[in-house]
Amino acid sequence: MKICVLGAGALGCAIGGVLAEGGCEVTLVTRNATHVDAMNRDGLRLVEDGVERSVKVSAATGCAGLEPMDLVIVLVKSFDTRRAIEAAGPVVGPDTVVMSLQNGLGHEDELIAAVGRERVMAGKTYVGGVLLAPGRVRIGVKDKETLIGELDGTVSFRAQAVAKAFEAAGLRCIVSDNILGTMWDKLLVNVATGALAGITGLTYGDLYAVPEVEQAALAAVAEAIAVAQAQGVRLSMTDPRQPWIKASAGLPPQFKTSMLQSLEKGSVTEVDFINGAVVRQGERLGVPTPVNRTLVACIKGIERRLQAA
C-alpha cells in the first residue's frame, strides 16, 4: 500500500514509520525542512523501550511532484486541515482514501469539502509519539489501538484493507461500524484533561493530584456526554469518570497533553476542535455547556497573551 502521512510530526512519524517497517511505501510530509532532511539522509529513527532503530522512508515538505497514493493519513494540526488537504492535490487520485486520525471533531467536514465524501474515512488512534530531534521519534505503539471506519457505518472492503496494512505492521487496528461513537469516545478523553492541563500548566502527576481539577474535568466530560447522547451517538463510556481514568492510563507522571505542549511552544491549540466542538454541538442541540465554554475562553485568553508577548 502506498501511503502519504500528511503532517509528519511525532504521531505521524510513529504511525508512518511502523507502517514502513511493515512493508508499506510511506511518504512523510511536513513543513519542517530540517526534519525532512534528516529523514531522507539517515532514515527515520524510532526509539521504543530504550532501543533505537532506523527505517527507510521518503520525506517531503510538500506534495508537489508526488504521485497519487492509496491512502492519505491526515495528522496536521486541526486548524490547518483545510489548507493542508487543498495543497495535497497531487497525492489524491480517483481511488485514494483520505482518512483523518486527528483529535477532536469536525475534520471530516473539512476533508469532505475539499475531496468529496466518497473519498473520506474517519479514525481515531491511541498510538503516541514524542519528537526527540529532527528525524528521531520516541514511539508508543504496543497495545495502542487505532479504530477506523466509514462515516455511514458500513464495514467496507477499503476499510478492511487499511486495517490489514496496519495489522501487518504490528499496529492494532479495528474496523468500527460506529466510528462516530468512537470519535466521541476519544473526544471525551481529550475533554477530560487537555484544556485543564493547558490552563494549569500541570503534567499528569500533578494534574491528577488536585481534587478541584478532577471535579472540573468530570463536569466538562458530563457536558460532552449529554451533547453526544442528544445527538443520538452510541458511546462506550457514559460515566464521566471513565474518560478521566482512561486519559492517564499507561502514561508517566511527567506526561504533558498536546494542548499544554502547544502553549509551551507559543502555538495556537486545537481547543476549537475539542472543547469548542462540544460547545458548538451543544448550541445546535440546545444542551448547556458552561464548563466547556469557560475552558475554551481560558485557553483563548492564554493564546492571546502568548501571541502578544
N, C-alpha and C positions, 0 to 999 in steps of 0.2 A: 504494500500500500504506500502510495506517495502522499506524504503529509506535510503541510505547512503549519507551523505554530506561529500565529500572529500575536506577537507580544511575548518575546522570549526573555522574560525576567526570570526570577528564581523558580517560580512554579512552572512556567513554560519550558524552562530548561530541564527541570526534573522529569516532567512527563515526556517531552520530546527526546531527551537523552536516553531514557529507558526504552522508549519505542524504537529508537535507532538500534539499540543493543538487540532488540527482539527481531530485527530484520527489516523494519520499515525504512523507506527512503525519506529522511526527515530534513526539512529546511527550516531553520530558526530565523525569524525576522524580528529585529529590534532596532530602534533608532540609536542605540548605544554603539557607536563605531568602535570604541576600544574593546568592548565585549565581543563584537563580531570578529575583529581582527584576531583576538586571542583564540577564539574557537576555530577559525579557519586555519590558523597557524599550528596550534597544539592539540586540536580536538577539544571537545567539551569534557572537562574533568569533573567527575561525580564523586562526592565524598559521602560514604554510607557506613555507619558504625565504625568510624575511625579509619576506614580503608578507602584509599583513593584509586580511581581507575579512569581511563580516558576512552571516550567513544568518538568515532568519526561522524561528524555532521557537516552539513552545509549551513552557512550563516550569511545573512544579508541585512542591509539597513533599510531595504525596501523591496517591493515586489516587481519592480521594473526588470524585464528580461527573464523572469521566471516562467516556467510552464504551468499549465493547469494541473491542479492536484486532485487526488481522490477525496481528500479530507482537509479542510481548513479548521484548525482549532483556534478559537478566539480567546485570548487571555490578556488583552490590553486592559488598561485602567478603564473602568466603566464609562467615565465621561469622554473617553477617546474612541468609543466603539464605532460611531458613525464615520468619523474621519478615517479610521483605520480600514474599515471594510470597503469604503469607497475608493481607497487608494490601492486595494488589493485585487483590482480587476484582472490582472494577468494570471493569477492563480485560481480564479473561479471560472471553471469551464461549464459546459452544459450538464455534466453529471456530477459536479463537485458537491459534496456535502459540507455545509458550513455549520459548525457546532460551537456554541459558547460554553465555556466551563468557568465563567466569571462568577464572583459572588454577587448576591443581590438579585433584584428583579428588574425587568424592563429591557434587557439587552436583546432579546429575541425580536422585539418590536423594531428596534433599530436595524437589526440584520435583515428582517423581512422587507423593510422599506428599501433597503439597498440591493438585495439579491433575489427577492421573491420568496414567498412562503414555502414553495416546493423544495427549495434547497436547504432549509433551516431545520436543524435538530437542536435539542437542548440537553444540557447535562450539568451535573454538579460533582465536584471531586473533593475528597478529604486528604489527597496527597499534599505533602508540604515541601517547601524548598526555601533555602536561605542563600542569597548570593554572597559568597565569601570574597571573591575577587573577580576581575574580568575573566570569563571562561571557566570559572570554578564555582561549583554549587554544592551545598550540602542538601541531600535529599532525604525525604521521609516517605517511603512508599510501602513498606511492609504492613500488611493487614489494613491498608488505607484504600477504601473502595471508591470507585467512580461509578456514578449512575447516569445513564443516558437514555434518551427516548424521543419518540415522535411527539409533536405537540398535540396531536389528536388522540394519543393513547394507543395507537396501533403498535404491534411488535413487528417491525418491518425487516425485510432482508438486509437493507443497508445498515440499520442499527445493529443487527446481529453480526454483520461483517466488521463493523467498527469494534464491537465488543470482543470479537475473536482476535483482532490485531492487538488490542490491549492485553488480553489474557495471555497471548503467545509471548508477550514481552514481560510477563510476570506482574502486570498491573490488574488487580482485581476489578472487574467491570461487570455491572449488572444492567440489563436492558429492562427499563421500567415501563409498565403500562399506565403509570400515574406520575409522569415526570413533573407535572405542575405541583403535585403534592410533595414530591422530592425537592423541588426548588424552594417551596415554602419551608420545608423541614430545615434545609440549610440556612435559609434566611433567619429562622428563629435562633439558630446558633450564633449567627453574626450579630443579631439584635441584642443577644444576651450580654455580650462583652465588648464589642467593637467600639462603640461611641463612648461608653463609660471608661474604658482604658485610655482612649484618646483624651478625654477631658481631664482625667485624674493624673495621667502620665504614669500609671502603675503597671508593672509586669504582673503576670498571673499570680505569683506567690503572694504579693501584697493585695492585689485586687480582691482575691477570694478571702482575705482575712478581715475585710471590713463589712460588718453586718448591714450597714446602711446601703452599701453598694449592691449587695445581694438583693435587698428589698427593691431597690430601683430597677435592677435587672429583671427580676421576676415580674414587676409591674409592666415593664416595656414588652416583655415576651407575651404576657397575658393579653395585651392590646393586639399584638400581631396575630395571636391565635384567634381572637374574636373576629378580626378582619378576614382571615383566611376562611373561617367557618361561615361567615356571612356570604362569602363568595362561592361557597359550596365545595371548597377544596378538601380533599381527603388527606388528613395529616396522620403521621405515625406517632407524633408526640402531642398530647393535649394537656399535659401537666407542665406549667411553666418551669418547674424545677428540672425537667428532663433536658432541655436545651442548655440550661445553665451548667449542668453537670457535664454534658457531652462536650461543651466548648473547651473544657480543660483536660479532657480525658487523654492520657498518654503524653501530655506536654509538660516540659520542665517549668519550675517556678519562675525562671527568668524569661519565659516566652512573652513576646510583645505582639499584640494584634496588629494587623496590617494598617488599621486606621492610626494607631499610635506611631507606627513606623513612618507613615506618610507625613504626619505632623512634625515628627522629629527632623525630617528632611526638608520641612518647609513646603511640602507639596499639598495640593488640593486632595481631599479624601474622596471616598466613594459613598459618603453618607447619604447622598440623594438616591442611591440605588439600594440602600439598606433601610435605615430608619425612615428616610424620606419616602421610600416606596410604601411603607406601612401607612404613613400619613396620607399620601395621595389616594391609595385604595380605600382607606377609611373615609375620606371625604366623599368619594364616589358612592360608597355604600351606606353612608350615614352612621358610621361607627366611630365614636370618640377615640382619639389617640393623643391625649395631652402629654403623656410621658415621652413618647417618641418625638412629638413636636418640640418639646423642650430640649431633648438631646440633640436634635438637628440644629436648633438655634444656638446651642452652646458650641457645637463643632464649627458652625459657620462663623461664629464670633472669633474663635481661635484662629481659623484660617485667615480671617481679615487682619487680625493682629499680626500674624506672621508675615503676611504679604506686605504690610506697611512697615515692617522692621527693616 
